[in-house]
Amino acid sequence: MKNPIEGHSHLFKDDNSGVIHNRSSSERDRYRLAKRQAISQLEHKAELDEMRDEISEIKDLLKQLLNK
């Protein structure tokens, strides 16, 4: 059974599992958007880190070529 949480008309707690459900579609949409943005940022950061590593490797190879 889901019981409303006091002071939050859109939140309900499932007595069996203890899970809190949000029935407000606008808040749920805002949460989903924020989650997608956070995942996108993590992906961009990983891609940027990979590029930095590759540039560093290229620099090292160029230095080796110049020292020959």
All heavy atoms as TSV, in Angstrom:
chain	resi	resn	atom	element	x	y	z
A	1	MET	N	N	0.839	-1.177	0.000
A	1	MET	CA	C	0.000	0.000	0.000
A	1	MET	C	C	0.886	1.243	0.000
A	1	MET	O	O	1.911	1.289	0.663
A	1	MET	CB	C	-0.904	-0.013	1.220
A	1	MET	CG	C	-1.786	1.169	1.326
A	1	MET	SD	S	-2.972	0.928	2.645
A	1	MET	CE	C	-3.937	2.351	2.384
A	2	LYS	N	N	0.478	2.240	-0.745
A	2	LYS	CA	C	1.240	3.480	-0.823
A	2	LYS	C	C	0.558	4.556	0.006
A	2	LYS	O	O	-0.613	4.849	-0.192
A	2	LYS	CB	C	1.383	3.929	-2.270
A	2	LYS	CG	C	2.213	2.972	-3.085
A	2	LYS	CD	C	2.349	3.426	-4.508
A	2	LYS	CE	C	3.130	2.389	-5.296
A	2	LYS	NZ	N	3.145	2.664	-6.701
A	3	ASN	N	N	1.316	5.130	0.916
A	3	ASN	CA	C	0.794	6.177	1.786
A	3	ASN	C	C	1.455	7.504	1.446
A	3	ASN	O	O	2.664	7.558	1.183
A	3	ASN	CB	C	1.085	5.844	3.253
A	3	ASN	CG	C	0.339	4.608	3.706
A	3	ASN	OD1	O	-0.823	4.430	3.377
A	3	ASN	ND2	N	1.016	3.754	4.440
A	4	PRO	N	N	0.670	8.592	1.453
A	4	PRO	CA	C	1.254	9.913	1.164
A	4	PRO	C	C	2.245	10.313	2.255
A	4	PRO	O	O	2.085	9.965	3.419
A	4	PRO	CB	C	0.053	10.849	1.140
A	4	PRO	CG	C	-1.076	10.108	1.755
A	4	PRO	CD	C	-0.752	8.662	1.716
A	5	ILE	N	N	3.282	11.037	1.847
A	5	ILE	CA	C	4.277	11.536	2.793
A	5	ILE	C	C	3.840	12.925	3.226
A	5	ILE	O	O	3.556	13.783	2.393
A	5	ILE	CB	C	5.673	11.564	2.144
A	5	ILE	CG1	C	6.100	10.137	1.833
A	5	ILE	CG2	C	6.678	12.260	3.045
A	5	ILE	CD1	C	7.423	10.022	1.132
A	6	GLU	N	N	3.802	13.109	4.524
A	6	GLU	CA	C	3.319	14.368	5.086
A	6	GLU	C	C	4.145	15.547	4.592
A	6	GLU	O	O	5.373	15.514	4.590
A	6	GLU	CB	C	3.405	14.290	6.614
A	6	GLU	CG	C	2.760	15.450	7.326
A	6	GLU	CD	C	2.780	15.270	8.834
A	6	GLU	OE1	O	2.596	14.141	9.306
A	6	GLU	OE2	O	2.985	16.289	9.510
A	7	GLY	N	N	3.462	16.584	4.126
A	7	GLY	CA	C	4.117	17.789	3.651
A	7	GLY	C	C	4.524	17.738	2.188
A	7	GLY	O	O	5.047	18.698	1.664
A	8	HIS	N	N	4.324	16.594	1.533
A	8	HIS	CA	C	4.687	16.426	0.120
A	8	HIS	C	C	3.534	15.714	-0.589
A	8	HIS	O	O	3.443	14.487	-0.561
A	8	HIS	CB	C	5.971	15.616	-0.034
A	8	HIS	CG	C	7.137	16.215	0.669
A	8	HIS	ND1	N	7.882	17.228	0.127
A	8	HIS	CD2	C	7.674	15.953	1.887
A	8	HIS	CE1	C	8.837	17.564	0.976
A	8	HIS	NE2	N	8.732	16.809	2.046
A	9	SER	N	N	2.688	16.486	-1.224
A	9	SER	CA	C	1.478	15.917	-1.820
A	9	SER	C	C	1.754	14.981	-2.986
A	9	SER	O	O	0.921	14.161	-3.336
A	9	SER	CB	C	0.553	17.038	-2.287
A	9	SER	OG	O	1.212	17.824	-3.270
A	10	HIS	N	N	2.936	15.077	-3.593
A	10	HIS	CA	C	3.242	14.262	-4.765
A	10	HIS	C	C	4.094	13.036	-4.436
A	10	HIS	O	O	4.388	12.234	-5.306
A	10	HIS	CB	C	3.942	15.116	-5.824
A	10	HIS	CG	C	5.209	15.728	-5.322
A	10	HIS	ND1	N	5.216	16.843	-4.521
A	10	HIS	CD2	C	6.485	15.371	-5.500
A	10	HIS	CE1	C	6.466	17.154	-4.225
A	10	HIS	NE2	N	7.258	16.276	-4.806
A	11	LEU	N	N	4.507	12.879	-3.166
A	11	LEU	CA	C	5.345	11.741	-2.779
A	11	LEU	C	C	4.542	10.714	-1.987
A	11	LEU	O	O	3.766	11.061	-1.100
A	11	LEU	CB	C	6.527	12.217	-1.931
A	11	LEU	CG	C	7.516	13.154	-2.608
A	11	LEU	CD1	C	8.593	13.577	-1.611
A	11	LEU	CD2	C	8.133	12.522	-3.837
A	12	PHE	N	N	4.761	9.446	-2.339
A	12	PHE	CA	C	4.076	8.345	-1.671
A	12	PHE	C	C	5.093	7.267	-1.330
A	12	PHE	O	O	5.999	6.981	-2.116
A	12	PHE	CB	C	2.995	7.752	-2.578
A	12	PHE	CG	C	1.875	8.713	-2.845
A	12	PHE	CD1	C	1.984	9.669	-3.839
A	12	PHE	CD2	C	0.720	8.667	-2.088
A	12	PHE	CE1	C	0.965	10.569	-4.079
A	12	PHE	CE2	C	-0.309	9.564	-2.319
A	12	PHE	CZ	C	-0.196	10.520	-3.316
A	13	LYS	N	N	4.951	6.668	-0.140
A	13	LYS	CA	C	5.881	5.630	0.297
A	13	LYS	C	C	5.185	4.278	0.260
A	13	LYS	O	O	4.086	4.107	0.781
A	13	LYS	CB	C	6.381	5.919	1.711
A	13	LYS	CG	C	7.413	4.936	2.194
A	13	LYS	CD	C	7.999	5.349	3.522
A	13	LYS	CE	C	9.074	4.370	3.942
A	13	LYS	NZ	N	9.659	4.774	5.216
A	14	ASP	N	N	5.850	3.314	-0.367
A	14	ASP	CA	C	5.353	1.948	-0.432
A	14	ASP	C	C	5.705	1.263	0.887
A	14	ASP	O	O	6.878	1.147	1.251
A	14	ASP	CB	C	6.005	1.217	-1.607
A	14	ASP	CG	C	5.423	-0.153	-1.841
A	14	ASP	OD1	O	4.997	-0.803	-0.865
A	14	ASP	OD2	O	5.395	-0.576	-3.008
A	15	ASP	N	N	4.685	0.808	1.626
A	15	ASP	CA	C	4.916	0.198	2.930
A	15	ASP	C	C	5.699	-1.108	2.837
A	15	ASP	O	O	6.485	-1.432	3.727
A	15	ASP	CB	C	3.584	-0.064	3.643
A	15	ASP	CG	C	2.896	1.216	4.059
A	15	ASP	OD1	O	3.590	2.239	4.233
A	15	ASP	OD2	O	1.664	1.204	4.209
A	16	ASN	N	N	5.515	-1.848	1.770
A	16	ASN	CA	C	6.186	-3.149	1.640
A	16	ASN	C	C	7.673	-3.003	1.345
A	16	ASN	O	O	8.496	-3.665	1.958
A	16	ASN	CB	C	5.528	-3.987	0.543
A	16	ASN	CG	C	4.098	-4.346	0.889
A	16	ASN	OD1	O	3.770	-4.514	2.054
A	16	ASN	ND2	N	3.245	-4.434	-0.098
A	17	SER	N	N	8.020	-2.148	0.399
A	17	SER	CA	C	9.417	-2.039	-0.026
A	17	SER	C	C	10.140	-0.838	0.580
A	17	SER	O	O	11.360	-0.794	0.569
A	17	SER	CB	C	9.483	-1.938	-1.554
A	17	SER	OG	O	8.895	-0.727	-1.982
A	18	GLY	N	N	9.405	0.154	1.059
A	18	GLY	CA	C	10.015	1.356	1.600
A	18	GLY	C	C	10.407	2.364	0.527
A	18	GLY	O	O	10.998	3.394	0.814
A	19	VAL	N	N	10.086	2.052	-0.727
A	19	VAL	CA	C	10.430	2.917	-1.853
A	19	VAL	C	C	9.507	4.129	-1.870
A	19	VAL	O	O	8.315	4.022	-1.633
A	19	VAL	CB	C	10.318	2.138	-3.182
A	19	VAL	CG1	C	10.502	3.055	-4.366
A	19	VAL	CG2	C	11.330	1.015	-3.217
A	20	ILE	N	N	10.094	5.289	-2.153
A	20	ILE	CA	C	9.309	6.520	-2.259
A	20	ILE	C	C	9.042	6.787	-3.730
A	20	ILE	O	O	9.965	6.788	-4.549
A	20	ILE	CB	C	10.045	7.704	-1.615
A	20	ILE	CG1	C	10.167	7.450	-0.109
A	20	ILE	CG2	C	9.311	9.013	-1.893
A	20	ILE	CD1	C	10.945	8.491	0.645
A	21	HIS	N	N	7.787	6.982	-4.079
A	21	HIS	CA	C	7.375	7.227	-5.461
A	21	HIS	C	C	6.988	8.689	-5.619
A	21	HIS	O	O	6.316	9.259	-4.765
A	21	HIS	CB	C	6.159	6.361	-5.831
A	21	HIS	CG	C	6.458	4.906	-5.788
A	21	HIS	ND1	N	6.960	4.220	-6.850
A	21	HIS	CD2	C	6.317	3.997	-4.792
A	21	HIS	CE1	C	7.121	2.956	-6.517
A	21	HIS	NE2	N	6.741	2.803	-5.273
A	22	ASN	N	N	7.407	9.273	-6.734
A	22	ASN	CA	C	7.079	10.655	-7.047
A	22	ASN	C	C	6.013	10.640	-8.146
A	22	ASN	O	O	6.269	10.181	-9.252
A	22	ASN	CB	C	8.329	11.392	-7.521
A	22	ASN	CG	C	8.087	12.851	-7.773
A	22	ASN	OD1	O	6.953	13.310	-7.752
A	22	ASN	ND2	N	9.147	13.582	-8.013
A	23	ARG	N	N	4.837	11.140	-7.848
A	23	ARG	CA	C	3.750	11.116	-8.822
A	23	ARG	C	C	3.589	12.437	-9.567
A	23	ARG	O	O	2.669	12.592	-10.354
A	23	ARG	CB	C	2.438	10.751	-8.124
A	23	ARG	CG	C	2.450	9.309	-7.635
A	23	ARG	CD	C	1.082	8.855	-7.273
A	23	ARG	NE	N	1.125	7.465	-6.828
A	23	ARG	CZ	C	0.145	6.870	-6.196
A	23	ARG	NH1	N	-0.956	7.539	-5.923
A	23	ARG	NH2	N	0.256	5.625	-5.831
A	24	SER	N	N	4.491	13.355	-9.341
A	24	SER	CA	C	4.442	14.638	-10.039
A	24	SER	C	C	5.202	14.495	-11.347
A	24	SER	O	O	6.416	14.305	-11.370
A	24	SER	CB	C	5.077	15.735	-9.180
A	24	SER	OG	O	5.240	16.899	-9.935
A	25	SER	N	N	4.492	14.592	-12.463
A	25	SER	CA	C	5.148	14.374	-13.754
A	25	SER	C	C	6.171	15.466	-14.064
A	25	SER	O	O	7.215	15.186	-14.643
A	25	SER	CB	C	4.111	14.281	-14.871
A	25	SER	OG	O	3.388	15.483	-14.986
A	26	SER	N	N	5.907	16.715	-13.672
A	26	SER	CA	C	6.870	17.784	-13.973
A	26	SER	C	C	8.163	17.586	-13.179
A	26	SER	O	O	9.254	17.789	-13.706
A	26	SER	CB	C	6.271	19.154	-13.677
A	26	SER	OG	O	5.971	19.286	-12.305
A	27	GLU	N	N	8.059	17.163	-11.933
A	27	GLU	CA	C	9.259	16.912	-11.126
A	27	GLU	C	C	9.997	15.687	-11.650
A	27	GLU	O	O	11.220	15.657	-11.690
A	27	GLU	CB	C	8.877	16.726	-9.669
A	27	GLU	CG	C	8.290	17.970	-9.071
A	27	GLU	CD	C	8.825	18.262	-7.698
A	27	GLU	OE1	O	9.718	17.545	-7.225
A	27	GLU	OE2	O	8.345	19.232	-7.118
A	28	ARG	N	N	9.249	14.688	-12.058
A	28	ARG	CA	C	9.855	13.472	-12.609
A	28	ARG	C	C	10.595	13.803	-13.905
A	28	ARG	O	O	11.710	13.343	-14.131
A	28	ARG	CB	C	8.777	12.408	-12.828
A	28	ARG	CG	C	9.304	11.042	-13.102
A	28	ARG	CD	C	8.229	9.956	-13.078
A	28	ARG	NE	N	6.994	10.318	-13.747
A	28	ARG	CZ	C	5.826	10.514	-13.140
A	28	ARG	NH1	N	5.728	10.404	-11.825
A	28	ARG	NH2	N	4.750	10.824	-13.831
A	29	ASP	N	N	9.979	14.630	-14.748
A	29	ASP	CA	C	10.628	15.045	-15.996
A	29	ASP	C	C	11.886	15.852	-15.712
A	29	ASP	O	O	12.906	15.682	-16.384
A	29	ASP	CB	C	9.662	15.856	-16.861
A	29	ASP	CG	C	8.522	15.025	-17.402
A	29	ASP	OD1	O	8.633	13.784	-17.411
A	29	ASP	OD2	O	7.516	15.627	-17.828
A	30	ARG	N	N	11.824	16.723	-14.723
A	30	ARG	CA	C	12.991	17.532	-14.353
A	30	ARG	C	C	14.121	16.627	-13.835
A	30	ARG	O	O	15.288	16.814	-14.163
A	30	ARG	CB	C	12.594	18.562	-13.299
A	30	ARG	CG	C	13.606	19.625	-13.108
A	30	ARG	CD	C	13.136	20.812	-12.305
A	30	ARG	NE	N	12.327	20.435	-11.154
A	30	ARG	CZ	C	11.224	21.073	-10.787
A	30	ARG	NH1	N	10.808	22.112	-11.463
A	30	ARG	NH2	N	10.541	20.681	-9.740
A	31	TYR	N	N	13.757	15.602	-13.049
A	31	TYR	CA	C	14.747	14.645	-12.554
A	31	TYR	C	C	15.392	13.884	-13.709
A	31	TYR	O	O	16.612	13.727	-13.759
A	31	TYR	CB	C	14.087	13.662	-11.582
A	31	TYR	CG	C	14.930	12.441	-11.324
A	31	TYR	CD1	C	16.015	12.496	-10.451
A	31	TYR	CD2	C	14.659	11.236	-11.964
A	31	TYR	CE1	C	16.799	11.379	-10.222
A	31	TYR	CE2	C	15.443	10.121	-11.749
A	31	TYR	CZ	C	16.505	10.202	-10.875
A	31	TYR	OH	O	17.291	9.102	-10.660
A	32	ARG	N	N	14.567	13.429	-14.648
A	32	ARG	CA	C	15.092	12.673	-15.795
A	32	ARG	C	C	16.033	13.532	-16.640
A	32	ARG	O	O	17.069	13.056	-17.098
A	32	ARG	CB	C	13.946	12.148	-16.648
A	32	ARG	CG	C	13.211	11.004	-15.984
A	32	ARG	CD	C	12.057	10.530	-16.836
A	32	ARG	NE	N	11.362	9.421	-16.187
A	32	ARG	CZ	C	10.133	9.069	-16.449
A	32	ARG	NH1	N	9.430	9.734	-17.346
A	32	ARG	NH2	N	9.577	8.047	-15.811
A	33	LEU	N	N	15.674	14.791	-16.836
A	33	LEU	CA	C	16.524	15.706	-17.594
A	33	LEU	C	C	17.859	15.907	-16.881
A	33	LEU	O	O	18.921	15.845	-17.506
A	33	LEU	CB	C	15.820	17.053	-17.806
A	33	LEU	CG	C	16.631	18.135	-18.510
A	33	LEU	CD1	C	17.011	17.691	-19.918
A	33	LEU	CD2	C	15.848	19.428	-18.550
A	34	ALA	N	N	17.803	16.123	-15.575
A	34	ALA	CA	C	19.031	16.319	-14.803
A	34	ALA	C	C	19.900	15.066	-14.858
A	34	ALA	O	O	21.131	15.156	-14.973
A	34	ALA	CB	C	18.696	16.668	-13.354
A	35	LYS	N	N	19.278	13.906	-14.802
A	35	LYS	CA	C	20.024	12.648	-14.871
A	35	LYS	C	C	20.695	12.490	-16.233
A	35	LYS	O	O	21.871	12.124	-16.313
A	35	LYS	CB	C	19.087	11.473	-14.602
A	35	LYS	CG	C	19.791	10.144	-14.538
A	35	LYS	CD	C	18.835	9.033	-14.175
A	35	LYS	CE	C	19.536	7.697	-14.135
A	35	LYS	NZ	N	18.629	6.616	-13.786
A	36	ARG	N	N	19.961	12.788	-17.308
A	36	ARG	CA	C	20.537	12.700	-18.659
A	36	ARG	C	C	21.707	13.667	-18.811
A	36	ARG	O	O	22.738	13.338	-19.404
A	36	ARG	CB	C	19.477	12.992	-19.721
A	36	ARG	CG	C	18.584	11.818	-20.042
A	36	ARG	CD	C	17.807	12.026	-21.335
A	36	ARG	NE	N	17.032	13.256	-21.382
A	36	ARG	CZ	C	15.769	13.387	-20.999
A	36	ARG	NH1	N	15.119	12.343	-20.534
A	36	ARG	NH2	N	15.153	14.549	-21.085
A	37	GLN	N	N	21.554	14.875	-18.266
A	37	GLN	CA	C	22.623	15.867	-18.351
A	37	GLN	C	C	23.854	15.411	-17.571
A	37	GLN	O	O	24.983	15.599	-18.021
A	37	GLN	CB	C	22.142	17.224	-17.852
A	37	GLN	CG	C	21.180	17.900	-18.801
A	37	GLN	CD	C	20.594	19.185	-18.230
A	37	GLN	OE1	O	20.585	19.393	-17.017
A	37	GLN	NE2	N	20.093	20.041	-19.106
A	38	ALA	N	N	23.640	14.817	-16.409
A	38	ALA	CA	C	24.763	14.335	-15.607
A	38	ALA	C	C	25.499	13.212	-16.335
A	38	ALA	O	O	26.738	13.187	-16.364
A	38	ALA	CB	C	24.269	13.858	-14.241
A	39	ILE	N	N	24.754	12.307	-16.936
A	39	ILE	CA	C	25.373	11.212	-17.697
A	39	ILE	C	C	26.136	11.769	-18.884
A	39	ILE	O	O	27.265	11.346	-19.169
A	39	ILE	CB	C	24.306	10.193	-18.139
A	39	ILE	CG1	C	23.786	9.429	-16.917
A	39	ILE	CG2	C	24.857	9.230	-19.179
A	39	ILE	CD1	C	22.573	8.570	-17.191
A	40	SER	N	N	25.560	12.739	-19.557
A	40	SER	CA	C	26.210	13.361	-20.702
A	40	SER	C	C	27.512	14.041	-20.279
A	40	SER	O	O	28.534	13.928	-20.968
A	40	SER	CB	C	25.270	14.372	-21.348
A	40	SER	OG	O	25.888	15.009	-22.426
A	41	GLN	N	N	27.492	14.713	-19.148
A	41	GLN	CA	C	28.700	15.370	-18.649
A	41	GLN	C	C	29.784	14.344	-18.347
A	41	GLN	O	O	30.962	14.566	-18.654
A	41	GLN	CB	C	28.406	16.175	-17.384
A	41	GLN	CG	C	27.890	17.560	-17.655
A	41	GLN	CD	C	27.773	18.360	-16.376
A	41	GLN	OE1	O	27.433	17.831	-15.317
A	41	GLN	NE2	N	28.052	19.643	-16.461
A	42	LEU	N	N	29.402	13.226	-17.744
A	42	LEU	CA	C	30.378	12.180	-17.441
A	42	LEU	C	C	30.978	11.613	-18.719
A	42	LEU	O	O	32.184	11.351	-18.792
A	42	LEU	CB	C	29.734	11.067	-16.617
A	42	LEU	CG	C	29.409	11.404	-15.174
A	42	LEU	CD1	C	28.642	10.254	-14.518
A	42	LEU	CD2	C	30.668	11.707	-14.401
A	43	GLU	N	N	30.137	11.429	-19.728
A	43	GLU	CA	C	30.624	10.914	-21.003
A	43	GLU	C	C	31.579	11.904	-21.661
A	43	GLU	O	O	32.625	11.515	-22.184
A	43	GLU	CB	C	29.452	10.603	-21.937
A	43	GLU	CG	C	28.646	9.393	-21.512
A	43	GLU	CD	C	27.358	9.225	-22.296
A	43	GLU	OE1	O	26.959	10.150	-23.037
A	43	GLU	OE2	O	26.744	8.155	-22.164
A	44	HIS	N	N	31.239	13.191	-21.611
A	44	HIS	CA	C	32.109	14.213	-22.187
A	44	HIS	C	C	33.437	14.286	-21.440
A	44	HIS	O	O	34.495	14.442	-22.048
A	44	HIS	CB	C	31.428	15.580	-22.193
A	44	HIS	CG	C	30.348	15.697	-23.209
A	44	HIS	ND1	N	29.097	16.171	-22.891
A	44	HIS	CD2	C	30.301	15.383	-24.521
A	44	HIS	CE1	C	28.342	16.146	-23.971
A	44	HIS	NE2	N	29.055	15.668	-24.969
A	45	LYS	N	N	33.374	14.164	-20.119
A	45	LYS	CA	C	34.604	14.201	-19.326
A	45	LYS	C	C	35.485	13.014	-19.679
A	45	LYS	O	O	36.698	13.167	-19.843
A	45	LYS	CB	C	34.285	14.196	-17.831
A	45	LYS	CG	C	35.537	14.334	-16.983
A	45	LYS	CD	C	35.220	14.218	-15.513
A	45	LYS	CE	C	36.424	14.330	-14.627
A	45	LYS	NZ	N	37.634	13.719	-15.063
A	46	ALA	N	N	34.902	11.841	-19.811
A	46	ALA	CA	C	35.674	10.649	-20.163
A	46	ALA	C	C	36.309	10.813	-21.538
A	46	ALA	O	O	37.480	10.463	-21.743
A	46	ALA	CB	C	34.787	9.410	-20.114
A	47	GLU	N	N	35.551	11.356	-22.474
A	47	GLU	CA	C	36.062	11.575	-23.823
A	47	GLU	C	C	37.208	12.593	-23.805
A	47	GLU	O	O	38.236	12.408	-24.468
A	47	GLU	CB	C	34.938	12.067	-24.729
A	47	GLU	CG	C	35.315	12.170	-26.186
A	47	GLU	CD	C	34.133	12.591	-27.055
A	47	GLU	OE1	O	32.971	12.365	-26.647
A	47	GLU	OE2	O	34.392	13.146	-28.132
A	48	LEU	N	N	37.057	13.647	-23.033
A	48	LEU	CA	C	38.093	14.668	-22.911
A	48	LEU	C	C	39.357	14.087	-22.276
A	48	LEU	O	O	40.479	14.358	-22.732
A	48	LEU	CB	C	37.564	15.844	-22.088
A	48	LEU	CG	C	38.371	17.117	-22.096
A	48	LEU	CD1	C	38.515	17.658	-23.509
A	48	LEU	CD2	C	37.692	18.151	-21.216
A	49	ASP	N	N	39.187	13.283	-21.240
A	49	ASP	CA	C	40.337	12.634	-20.600
A	49	ASP	C	C	41.066	11.727	-21.585
A	49	ASP	O	O	42.301	11.688	-21.610
A	49	ASP	CB	C	39.896	11.829	-19.374
A	49	ASP	CG	C	39.471	12.711	-18.212
A	49	ASP	OD1	O	39.810	13.922	-18.211
A	49	ASP	OD2	O	38.789	12.196	-17.298
A	50	GLU	N	N	40.312	10.998	-22.392
A	50	GLU	CA	C	40.915	10.121	-23.390
A	50	GLU	C	C	41.703	10.937	-24.417
A	50	GLU	O	O	42.825	10.569	-24.795
A	50	GLU	CB	C	39.826	9.299	-24.088
A	50	GLU	CG	C	40.373	8.291	-25.073
A	50	GLU	CD	C	39.270	7.478	-25.742
A	50	GLU	OE1	O	38.132	7.451	-25.223
A	50	GLU	OE2	O	39.557	6.871	-26.782
A	51	MET	N	N	41.138	12.063	-24.855
A	51	MET	CA	C	41.844	12.924	-25.807
A	51	MET	C	C	43.128	13.479	-25.204
A	51	MET	O	O	44.159	13.554	-25.878
A	51	MET	CB	C	40.943	14.076	-26.250
A	51	MET	CG	C	39.897	13.690	-27.238
A	51	MET	SD	S	39.058	15.191	-27.773
A	51	MET	CE	C	37.474	14.559	-28.191
A	52	ARG	N	N	43.080	13.867	-23.946
A	52	ARG	CA	C	44.273	14.381	-23.269
A	52	ARG	C	C	45.365	13.316	-23.233
A	52	ARG	O	O	46.540	13.603	-23.458
A	52	ARG	CB	C	43.929	14.838	-21.855
A	52	ARG	CG	C	43.205	16.150	-21.813
A	52	ARG	CD	C	42.991	16.599	-20.382
A	52	ARG	NE	N	42.339	17.880	-20.355
A	52	ARG	CZ	C	41.264	18.149	-19.644
A	52	ARG	NH1	N	40.729	17.229	-18.865
A	52	ARG	NH2	N	40.711	19.343	-19.684
A	53	ASP	N	N	44.972	12.081	-22.921
A	53	ASP	CA	C	45.940	10.987	-22.886
A	53	ASP	C	C	46.556	10.762	-24.266
A	53	ASP	O	O	47.768	10.556	-24.385
A	53	ASP	CB	C	45.276	9.699	-22.394
A	53	ASP	CG	C	44.899	9.739	-20.920
A	53	ASP	OD1	O	45.437	10.617	-20.190
A	53	ASP	OD2	O	44.073	8.909	-20.495
A	54	GLU	N	N	45.718	10.807	-25.293
A	54	GLU	CA	C	46.213	10.603	-26.649
A	54	GLU	C	C	47.157	11.734	-27.074
A	54	GLU	O	O	48.198	11.492	-27.689
A	54	GLU	CB	C	45.051	10.478	-27.630
A	54	GLU	CG	C	44.280	9.179	-27.472
A	54	GLU	CD	C	43.048	9.096	-28.353
A	54	GLU	OE1	O	42.724	10.077	-29.054
A	54	GLU	OE2	O	42.409	8.033	-28.333
A	55	ILE	N	N	46.827	12.965	-26.723
A	55	ILE	CA	C	47.696	14.108	-27.048
A	55	ILE	C	C	49.024	13.970	-26.327
A	55	ILE	O	O	50.093	14.224	-26.899
A	55	ILE	CB	C	46.996	15.444	-26.717
A	55	ILE	CG1	C	45.864	15.691	-27.714
A	55	ILE	CG2	C	47.994	16.597	-26.718
A	55	ILE	CD1	C	44.980	16.858	-27.362
A	56	SER	N	N	48.968	13.549	-25.076
A	56	SER	CA	C	50.192	13.347	-24.310
A	56	SER	C	C	51.060	12.272	-24.955
A	56	SER	O	O	52.291	12.418	-25.051
A	56	SER	CB	C	49.836	12.955	-22.882
A	56	SER	OG	O	50.989	12.759	-22.120
A	57	GLU	N	N	50.435	11.214	-25.405
A	57	GLU	CA	C	51.163	10.138	-26.082
A	57	GLU	C	C	51.789	10.648	-27.386
A	57	GLU	O	O	52.955	10.339	-27.687
A	57	GLU	CB	C	50.221	8.971	-26.371
A	57	GLU	CG	C	50.904	7.762	-26.954
A	57	GLU	CD	C	49.942	6.610	-27.188
A	57	GLU	OE1	O	48.822	6.623	-26.635
A	57	GLU	OE2	O	50.315	5.690	-27.936
A	58	ILE	N	N	51.056	11.434	-28.144
A	58	ILE	CA	C	51.586	12.013	-29.392
A	58	ILE	C	C	52.775	12.911	-29.095
A	58	ILE	O	O	53.798	12.874	-29.797
A	58	ILE	CB	C	50.481	12.779	-30.156
A	58	ILE	CG1	C	49.451	11.787	-30.701
A	58	ILE	CG2	C	51.066	13.607	-31.281
A	58	ILE	CD1	C	48.192	12.445	-31.240
A	59	LYS	N	N	52.693	13.719	-28.033
A	59	LYS	CA	C	53.799	14.602	-27.655
A	59	LYS	C	C	55.042	13.785	-27.310
A	59	LYS	O	O	56.160	14.119	-27.716
A	59	LYS	CB	C	53.396	15.471	-26.470
A	59	LYS	CG	C	52.444	16.587	-26.822
A	59	LYS	CD	C	51.877	17.169	-25.557
A	59	LYS	CE	C	52.396	18.535	-25.270
A	59	LYS	NZ	N	51.786	19.124	-24.056
A	60	ASP	N	N	54.831	12.710	-26.563
A	60	ASP	CA	C	55.964	11.854	-26.204
A	60	ASP	C	C	56.603	11.249	-27.445
A	60	ASP	O	O	57.836	11.187	-27.556
A	60	ASP	CB	C	55.516	10.745	-25.247
A	60	ASP	CG	C	55.154	11.260	-23.869
A	60	ASP	OD1	O	55.568	12.394	-23.520
A	60	ASP	OD2	O	54.441	10.540	-23.136
A	61	LEU	N	N	55.792	10.802	-28.388
A	61	LEU	CA	C	56.322	10.227	-29.627
A	61	LEU	C	C	57.089	11.273	-30.433
A	61	LEU	O	O	58.155	10.982	-30.995
A	61	LEU	CB	C	55.197	9.623	-30.462
A	61	LEU	CG	C	54.553	8.350	-29.899
A	61	LEU	CD1	C	53.299	7.999	-30.696
A	61	LEU	CD2	C	55.542	7.204	-29.907
A	62	LEU	N	N	56.565	12.498	-30.489
A	62	LEU	CA	C	57.266	13.572	-31.197
A	62	LEU	C	C	58.606	13.898	-30.543
A	62	LEU	O	O	59.615	14.128	-31.224
A	62	LEU	CB	C	56.395	14.826	-31.271
A	62	LEU	CG	C	55.237	14.783	-32.262
A	62	LEU	CD1	C	54.337	15.999	-32.068
A	62	LEU	CD2	C	55.766	14.720	-33.684
A	63	LYS	N	N	58.640	13.904	-29.218
A	63	LYS	CA	C	59.891	14.154	-28.499
A	63	LYS	C	C	60.903	13.051	-28.805
A	63	LYS	O	O	62.096	13.340	-28.990
A	63	LYS	CB	C	59.636	14.238	-26.992
A	63	LYS	CG	C	58.955	15.526	-26.571
A	63	LYS	CD	C	58.667	15.517	-25.090
A	63	LYS	CE	C	57.867	16.740	-24.693
A	63	LYS	NZ	N	57.485	16.711	-23.266
A	64	GLN	N	N	60.428	11.816	-28.854
A	64	GLN	CA	C	61.324	10.703	-29.191
A	64	GLN	C	C	61.893	10.870	-30.598
A	64	GLN	O	O	63.076	10.621	-30.838
A	64	GLN	CB	C	60.600	9.367	-29.070
A	64	GLN	CG	C	60.312	8.926	-27.668
A	64	GLN	CD	C	59.497	7.628	-27.629
A	64	GLN	OE1	O	59.278	6.982	-28.643
A	64	GLN	NE2	N	59.055	7.273	-26.427
A	65	LEU	N	N	61.055	11.285	-31.531
A	65	LEU	CA	C	61.512	11.501	-32.914
A	65	LEU	C	C	62.548	12.620	-32.996
A	65	LEU	O	O	63.519	12.531	-33.749
A	65	LEU	CB	C	60.337	11.818	-33.825
A	65	LEU	CG	C	59.504	10.639	-34.314
A	65	LEU	CD1	C	58.284	11.145	-35.060
A	65	LEU	CD2	C	60.336	9.727	-35.194
A	66	LEU	N	N	62.337	13.660	-32.234
A	66	LEU	CA	C	63.258	14.793	-32.257
A	66	LEU	C	C	64.604	14.455	-31.621
A	66	LEU	O	O	65.627	15.033	-31.977
A	66	LEU	CB	C	62.644	16.004	-31.555
A	66	LEU	CG	C	61.488	16.679	-32.299
A	66	LEU	CD1	C	60.859	17.751	-31.408
A	66	LEU	CD2	C	61.981	17.276	-33.602
A	67	ASN	N	N	64.614	13.550	-30.681
A	67	ASN	CA	C	65.848	13.176	-29.979
A	67	ASN	C	C	66.686	12.182	-30.779
A	67	ASN	O	O	67.810	11.883	-30.406
A	67	ASN	CB	C	65.540	12.612	-28.602
A	67	ASN	CG	C	65.025	13.677	-27.663
A	67	ASN	OD1	O	65.369	14.844	-27.816
A	67	ASN	ND2	N	64.220	13.284	-26.694
A	68	LYS	N	N	66.189	11.663	-31.875
A	68	LYS	CA	C	66.944	10.692	-32.678
A	68	LYS	C	C	67.890	11.378	-33.607
A	68	LYS	O	O	67.827	12.421	-34.069
A	68	LYS	CB	C	66.012	9.793	-33.463
A	68	LYS	CG	C	65.356	8.772	-32.565
A	68	LYS	CD	C	64.573	7.788	-33.403
A	68	LYS	CE	C	63.984	6.721	-32.508
A	68	LYS	NZ	N	63.290	5.701	-33.208
